[in-house]
Amino acid sequence: MIEFAKYMPMPFEVVERKGTGHPDTLADGISEAISVELSMLYLEEFGEILHHNVDKVLITAGRTEVSFGGGRVLEPPTVIVGGRATSPPEKDLDAIIAGVASKHLNGSVANLKEYRVDPRVREGSPELRSLMKTGANDTSIGVGFAPLNPTEELVFDLEERMRRVKGVGEDTKVMAVRIGDSLNLVAAAAIVSRFVSSMEDYLEVKEKVWEAIAGAADATVAVNAADGDKNIFLTLTGSSIEMGDDGATGRGNRGSGLITPMRPMSIEAIAGKNPVNHVGKIYNVVASRAAAEIAEIEGVTEAYVTLVSRIGASLDDPLLRAVEIRGEEPPREGERKRIEAVVDRHLEEIGDLVEDFVAGRLRVC
């Protein structure tokens, strides 16, 4: 099904990105890293990927005592890994999960040295394990859109600009609110205590973050807007999981790397789901790839793709495949056929995505 609507710029929009050290992004990253590790292990041991869904990671914040120049950990954060996975014979599944979670945390938050990992993954139900070779594991929704608009591209770019400022940790967040031509940017940047020895140092780092953002956009900019007196975003580790905030898989960025409530979005947690038949993961990637290709067709200003699966059905035969095109003129018959062919091809090539997922080449957060 292809629908057409004349392109009209949104009168207002809201766009958000949570940085790599934000608790929710960390939870997503741990989920996906475990799925990748299990997939590689299953392929090596059995020649195929076995049933697993580890999309239920919860990070509970710890407690720290922070001061200029340093601080100490009073209680480390805990990573609780829930979900379902086939246990490889003669291998310790809990140890595998703990090792992957630790590796991801160590690689994502440079100053985080103390944490706990609590694996609680168990075998999945026989019914869902049986669907691995027969069809979709669930009735679910996948959506994608293209291209990113200027506000979305800006928000995506700002994380890197903020992180270039010495003293800024990995936990960042940017919220953009555009009303007409007026843009407001509200940013949060965890500042690492060992890089600042006084309030003056802290304010200097904060000012440099403001300059990095203001230099990239004609906007009203606020940085660490909750700061007041001694209540500032000063952290020991560079992430609020040390004390301020918990994290959970699926609460952060969508597959686009952004949170875009003015665009169609699935509420599925993409990270951690198996790449063979879990449509909550696969259809979001397929829809996004198809939308990106359709958006390149002449006359298409924006493309939106929606896919809905039916549990047990073949993944290339969704219950719904719908495309909305926005532009100046409706697509002609030849263009409609081309658009339909793009969606069909991406559905037919779903099996080819497994290699990309296992190699970690596909963005999930």
Backbone torsions as a table, in degrees:
resi	resn	phi	psi	omega
1	MET	NA	129.7	178.6
2	ILE	-123.4	123.7	176.9
3	GLU	-112.8	150.6	179.7
4	PHE	-123.6	140.2	172.7
5	ALA	-139.2	140.7	178.2
6	LYS	-65.2	134.7	-177.9
7	TYR	-68.5	128.3	175.3
8	MET	-134.5	124.4	177.5
9	PRO	-58.3	141.8	179.1
10	MET	-66.4	133.2	179.7
11	PRO	-66.4	-28.1	174.7
12	PHE	-150.6	158.5	177.6
13	GLU	-154.2	158.9	177.6
14	VAL	-129.6	128.1	-178.9
15	VAL	-135.6	137.5	-177.1
16	GLU	-137.1	147.8	167.9
17	ARG	-137.9	133.3	173.4
18	LYS	-100.0	127.9	-174.4
19	GLY	-69.5	174.2	-172.4
20	THR	-63.3	-25.1	179.4
21	GLY	-98.9	5.1	174.9
22	HIS	-67.0	141.9	-176.7
23	PRO	-52.4	-41.2	-179.5
24	ASP	-68.1	-39.4	178.8
25	THR	-67.9	-37.1	176.1
26	LEU	-62.2	-42.2	178.8
27	ALA	-62.0	-44.4	176.4
28	ASP	-59.0	-46.6	-177.2
29	GLY	-62.6	-39.1	178.0
30	ILE	-65.9	-44.5	178.1
31	SER	-55.8	-48.9	-176.5
32	GLU	-68.8	-38.9	179.2
33	ALA	-62.1	-38.0	178.0
34	ILE	-67.0	-43.2	178.5
35	SER	-59.6	-43.6	179.3
36	VAL	-62.3	-45.3	-179.4
37	GLU	-63.0	-44.9	178.9
38	LEU	-64.2	-40.9	179.7
39	SER	-59.9	-45.4	179.1
40	MET	-64.6	-39.3	179.0
41	LEU	-64.9	-45.2	179.5
42	TYR	-62.2	-42.8	180.0
43	LEU	-61.9	-40.6	-179.5
44	GLU	-68.5	-40.4	-174.7
45	GLU	-84.2	-36.9	-170.7
46	PHE	-122.7	-9.2	-178.8
47	GLY	78.9	6.7	178.1
48	GLU	-156.0	158.7	179.2
49	ILE	-85.9	124.6	-179.3
50	LEU	-90.8	170.0	-175.2
51	HIS	-61.2	131.5	170.7
52	HIS	-163.7	146.9	170.5
53	ASN	-147.1	106.7	-177.9
54	VAL	-115.7	54.8	-175.4
55	ASP	-104.1	30.1	-178.3
56	LYS	-129.8	52.8	177.5
57	VAL	-87.7	132.7	175.1
58	LEU	-123.5	129.4	174.8
59	ILE	-109.1	119.0	177.0
60	THR	-99.5	129.7	-174.1
61	ALA	-67.1	151.1	176.9
62	GLY	-93.7	-152.3	176.5
63	ARG	-138.7	136.5	177.6
64	THR	-133.4	162.3	172.0
65	GLU	-119.2	111.6	-171.0
66	VAL	-113.3	139.0	175.1
67	SER	-142.1	164.3	178.0
68	PHE	-58.8	129.2	179.9
69	GLY	90.8	-8.6	-179.7
70	GLY	170.9	-140.5	-176.4
71	GLY	143.2	-173.2	179.2
72	ARG	-149.0	156.0	178.5
73	VAL	-88.1	126.1	175.9
74	LEU	-93.9	-37.5	177.3
75	GLU	-150.3	121.4	-176.5
76	PRO	-72.4	153.7	173.9
77	PRO	-67.1	157.5	-179.5
78	THR	-122.8	132.5	175.9
79	VAL	-101.8	114.2	178.5
80	ILE	-102.4	119.0	-176.6
81	VAL	-105.5	109.1	175.6
82	GLY	-105.4	172.4	178.9
83	GLY	131.8	-166.7	-177.5
84	ARG	-130.2	141.5	177.6
85	ALA	-159.7	145.8	175.0
86	THR	-74.5	125.4	-177.1
87	SER	-80.8	121.5	179.3
88	PRO	-67.2	136.4	179.3
89	PRO	-58.8	138.9	175.3
90	GLU	63.2	21.6	175.3
91	LYS	-130.2	146.5	-178.1
92	ASP	-89.4	102.5	-177.4
93	LEU	-61.2	-40.9	179.8
94	ASP	-61.3	-40.7	-179.7
95	ALA	-66.8	-38.5	178.1
96	ILE	-61.9	-47.7	-178.4
97	ILE	-63.4	-44.8	-179.7
98	ALA	-62.1	-39.9	179.6
99	GLY	-65.2	-42.2	-180.0
100	VAL	-67.5	-44.2	179.6
101	ALA	-61.0	-42.6	179.3
102	SER	-64.0	-43.1	179.8
103	LYS	-62.0	-40.7	-179.9
104	HIS	-67.4	-43.3	179.1
105	LEU	-63.0	-43.9	-179.3
106	ASN	-63.2	-34.0	-179.3
107	GLY	-84.0	-13.2	-174.6
108	SER	-105.3	-29.3	-177.7
109	VAL	-129.5	99.7	-169.9
110	ALA	-60.0	-34.3	-174.3
111	ASN	-100.3	8.7	176.6
112	LEU	-87.7	112.5	-176.2
113	LYS	-111.5	-22.2	-176.3
114	GLU	-124.5	128.7	177.2
115	TYR	-165.3	166.6	175.9
116	ARG	-120.7	150.4	173.9
117	VAL	-124.5	127.6	-176.9
118	ASP	-121.6	90.4	-179.3
119	PRO	-74.1	130.9	177.5
120	ARG	-133.5	34.6	-178.4
121	VAL	-84.4	135.2	179.4
122	ARG	-130.9	173.3	179.7
123	GLU	-62.3	146.5	176.2
124	GLY	-82.0	170.6	-179.1
125	SER	-70.3	150.0	179.5
126	PRO	-57.8	-36.0	-178.4
127	GLU	-62.6	-46.0	-178.7
128	LEU	-72.0	-34.5	176.9
129	ARG	-63.9	-34.7	-178.0
130	SER	-69.5	-23.3	-178.2
131	LEU	-76.8	-12.0	-177.4
132	MET	-55.4	-33.2	-176.9
133	LYS	-105.6	0.5	-174.0
134	THR	-116.4	-30.6	-178.4
135	GLY	172.3	-166.7	-176.0
136	ALA	-59.1	137.7	-177.3
137	ASN	-79.3	-11.0	-171.6
138	ASP	-159.2	164.1	168.4
139	THR	-95.6	111.5	-169.0
140	SER	-148.8	174.1	-173.8
141	ILE	-120.5	138.4	171.0
142	GLY	-128.1	135.3	180.0
143	VAL	-134.6	153.0	176.3
144	GLY	-152.2	153.6	177.4
145	PHE	-143.7	158.3	178.0
146	ALA	-160.5	152.6	-5.6
147	PRO	-88.0	174.7	170.2
148	LEU	-67.8	142.1	177.4
149	ASN	-88.7	174.0	-175.5
150	PRO	-57.6	-38.4	179.0
151	THR	-65.2	-42.8	179.6
152	GLU	-64.2	-43.5	178.2
153	GLU	-62.3	-39.5	179.5
154	LEU	-62.5	-50.0	-178.2
155	VAL	-60.2	-39.3	179.4
156	PHE	-63.4	-36.9	-176.8
157	ASP	-77.5	-26.5	-170.7
158	LEU	-68.6	-28.0	179.3
159	GLU	-57.8	-47.6	-179.4
160	GLU	-62.6	-40.3	179.4
161	ARG	-63.2	-40.5	179.3
162	MET	-67.0	-40.0	-176.7
163	ARG	-69.7	-18.2	177.6
164	ARG	-71.0	-17.2	-179.4
165	VAL	-77.5	122.0	-179.1
166	LYS	-61.8	131.6	-179.3
167	GLY	104.8	-14.7	179.4
168	VAL	-85.6	129.7	178.4
169	GLY	-82.7	-170.4	-175.6
170	GLU	-82.5	-14.8	-177.8
171	ASP	-87.7	99.6	177.6
172	THR	-127.4	162.6	176.7
173	LYS	-156.1	138.5	176.9
174	VAL	-130.1	130.4	173.5
175	MET	-118.8	122.5	177.8
176	ALA	-108.7	132.5	174.8
177	VAL	-125.4	113.6	178.2
178	ARG	-110.5	127.7	174.1
179	ILE	-123.6	107.5	-173.7
180	GLY	62.6	-124.1	179.0
181	ASP	-94.8	2.9	-177.7
182	SER	-95.9	126.9	-176.7
183	LEU	-120.7	128.8	174.1
184	ASN	-114.3	132.2	178.4
185	LEU	-121.5	121.7	176.9
186	VAL	-113.9	118.2	-174.6
187	ALA	-119.6	147.2	172.7
188	ALA	-123.3	134.6	179.1
189	ALA	-137.2	117.2	176.4
190	ALA	-70.5	123.9	-180.0
191	ILE	-102.7	131.5	-172.5
192	VAL	-84.9	127.5	-170.0
193	SER	-62.3	-32.7	-176.2
194	ARG	-69.6	-11.6	179.0
195	PHE	-94.7	-6.4	-177.7
196	VAL	-131.1	129.0	-175.8
197	SER	-104.7	-2.1	-178.0
198	SER	-160.5	170.7	175.5
199	MET	-62.6	-35.1	178.3
200	GLU	-62.0	-41.1	177.5
201	ASP	-63.3	-43.7	179.9
202	TYR	-59.0	-48.2	-178.8
203	LEU	-64.2	-31.6	177.5
204	GLU	-67.4	-43.5	176.8
205	VAL	-62.4	-44.1	179.7
206	LYS	-60.3	-41.4	178.5
207	GLU	-64.6	-37.3	178.6
208	LYS	-67.7	-35.3	174.9
209	VAL	-63.6	-44.4	178.2
210	TRP	-58.6	-44.2	-179.3
211	GLU	-64.7	-38.4	179.4
212	ALA	-63.2	-39.0	179.7
213	ILE	-75.6	-47.8	-177.8
214	ALA	-63.7	-27.9	178.3
215	GLY	-72.9	-14.1	-178.3
216	ALA	-103.8	-9.6	-173.2
217	ALA	-151.5	145.2	171.7
218	ASP	-86.2	90.3	-171.1
219	ALA	-153.4	161.7	167.9
220	THR	-84.2	124.7	-171.4
221	VAL	-119.7	133.5	172.4
222	ALA	-126.5	135.7	179.7
223	VAL	-122.3	130.6	-179.1
224	ASN	46.5	58.5	-170.6
225	ALA	-65.7	-16.5	-179.7
226	ALA	-85.5	-4.5	-179.3
227	ASP	-58.5	141.7	175.6
228	GLY	-168.2	126.4	-177.8
229	ASP	53.3	-118.4	-179.2
230	LYS	-92.1	-4.5	179.5
231	ASN	-87.1	95.0	-175.9
232	ILE	-131.2	163.7	-177.9
233	PHE	-85.6	61.7	177.4
234	LEU	-100.0	126.7	-175.3
235	THR	-128.3	154.3	175.3
236	LEU	-78.3	-36.0	-171.2
237	THR	-106.2	-22.4	-173.7
238	GLY	96.2	6.0	176.1
239	SER	-141.1	141.3	-178.1
240	SER	-73.5	-2.7	174.3
241	ILE	-66.9	-13.8	179.4
242	GLU	-67.6	-25.3	-177.5
243	MET	-163.9	-35.9	-166.0
244	GLY	-87.8	-25.0	-168.8
245	ASP	-153.5	144.9	172.9
246	ASP	-93.1	168.8	178.5
247	GLY	-138.3	153.8	179.2
248	ALA	-148.6	142.6	177.6
249	THR	-59.0	134.9	175.1
250	GLY	90.9	-2.3	-178.9
251	ARG	-98.3	-0.7	-175.6
252	GLY	-109.2	-138.1	-176.1
253	ASN	-64.2	147.1	174.7
254	ARG	-80.4	-173.9	-178.7
255	GLY	-62.2	-20.3	177.1
256	SER	-75.3	-11.2	-173.8
257	GLY	87.6	3.1	-177.7
258	LEU	-131.9	165.9	169.1
259	ILE	-112.1	114.7	-171.3
260	THR	-129.1	79.6	-175.1
261	PRO	-65.9	-16.1	178.0
262	MET	-84.3	-5.8	176.7
263	ARG	-109.2	159.7	173.8
264	PRO	-60.7	134.0	178.7
265	MET	-139.0	145.6	169.0
266	SER	-91.1	145.5	176.7
267	ILE	-90.6	6.2	177.6
268	GLU	-63.2	141.4	167.0
269	ALA	-82.0	114.0	-177.7
270	ILE	-76.7	-42.1	-174.4
271	ALA	-64.2	138.8	173.0
272	GLY	89.8	-14.6	178.6
273	LYS	-77.2	150.3	-177.5
274	ASN	-68.6	147.9	-174.3
275	PRO	-89.0	7.8	-175.8
276	VAL	-95.4	-48.2	-175.8
277	ASN	-141.0	10.0	179.6
278	HIS	-87.4	100.1	-174.4
279	VAL	-66.2	-24.0	176.1
280	GLY	-60.6	-20.7	175.3
281	LYS	-99.3	-54.5	-169.9
282	ILE	-64.5	-45.1	-175.5
283	TYR	-66.8	-30.9	177.4
284	ASN	-67.0	-38.7	177.9
285	VAL	-70.3	-44.7	179.8
286	VAL	-61.2	-45.1	-179.8
287	ALA	-61.9	-41.0	-179.2
288	SER	-67.1	-42.4	179.7
289	ARG	-66.4	-41.3	179.3
290	ALA	-65.4	-42.6	179.4
291	ALA	-61.2	-40.5	-179.9
292	ALA	-62.8	-39.7	179.7
293	GLU	-71.3	-40.6	179.9
294	ILE	-64.9	-35.8	-179.2
295	ALA	-64.0	-16.8	178.4
296	GLU	-82.8	-11.5	-178.9
297	ILE	-71.6	137.0	-177.4
298	GLU	-56.8	133.7	178.9
299	GLY	92.4	-10.2	179.5
300	VAL	-94.9	116.7	177.1
301	THR	-87.9	-42.3	176.3
302	GLU	-140.3	147.3	177.9
303	ALA	-130.2	136.3	177.7
304	TYR	-126.9	130.5	-179.5
305	VAL	-122.9	132.2	177.5
306	THR	-124.6	130.6	176.9
307	LEU	-126.7	135.4	177.0
308	VAL	-126.3	127.6	-178.4
309	SER	-93.5	166.6	172.0
310	ARG	-126.1	123.9	-174.8
311	ILE	-52.9	132.6	179.0
312	GLY	88.6	-17.4	-178.4
313	ALA	-81.5	159.0	176.8
314	SER	-60.8	141.2	-176.8
315	LEU	-65.8	-24.6	179.4
316	ASP	-86.7	7.8	179.7
317	ASP	-129.5	71.3	-176.8
318	PRO	-69.9	157.6	175.2
319	LEU	-65.8	-34.3	177.3
320	LEU	-140.6	132.3	167.8
321	ARG	-129.5	112.7	-174.2
322	ALA	-131.1	141.3	178.7
323	VAL	-128.2	130.8	172.0
324	GLU	-112.6	126.2	179.7
325	ILE	-107.8	135.1	173.2
326	ARG	-120.9	131.7	-178.7
327	GLY	-171.2	-162.1	-179.9
328	GLU	-86.4	-35.8	-177.9
329	GLU	-132.8	147.5	177.0
330	PRO	-60.7	147.1	178.8
331	PRO	-66.0	141.7	176.8
332	ARG	-76.0	172.6	-174.2
333	GLU	-57.1	-43.2	-180.0
334	GLY	-64.3	-37.7	178.9
335	GLU	-70.1	-35.3	176.9
336	ARG	-62.5	-43.3	179.7
337	LYS	-64.4	-38.0	178.4
338	ARG	-65.2	-41.1	178.8
339	ILE	-63.4	-45.5	178.2
340	GLU	-60.7	-39.2	-179.5
341	ALA	-65.6	-35.8	178.4
342	VAL	-62.2	-48.2	-179.4
343	VAL	-63.3	-44.9	-180.0
344	ASP	-59.2	-43.7	-178.5
345	ARG	-64.4	-42.9	179.7
346	HIS	-65.2	-34.2	175.7
347	LEU	-68.9	-41.6	179.8
348	GLU	-64.8	-28.1	-176.1
349	GLU	-96.6	17.6	-178.7
350	ILE	-56.6	-39.3	-179.3
351	GLY	-58.8	-28.3	-179.0
352	ASP	-72.3	-16.5	-179.1
353	LEU	-70.7	-24.0	-175.0
354	VAL	-56.1	-45.4	-179.1
355	GLU	-61.1	-40.6	179.6
356	ASP	-67.0	-40.1	177.7
357	PHE	-63.0	-47.7	-176.7
358	VAL	-64.6	-33.0	179.3
359	ALA	-80.3	-4.4	-179.9
360	GLY	71.6	26.0	-176.4
361	ARG	-89.1	-6.2	-175.9
362	LEU	-108.9	130.0	179.1
363	ARG	-71.6	134.0	175.0
364	VAL	-122.8	-7.9	178.8
365	CYS	-157.6	NA	NA
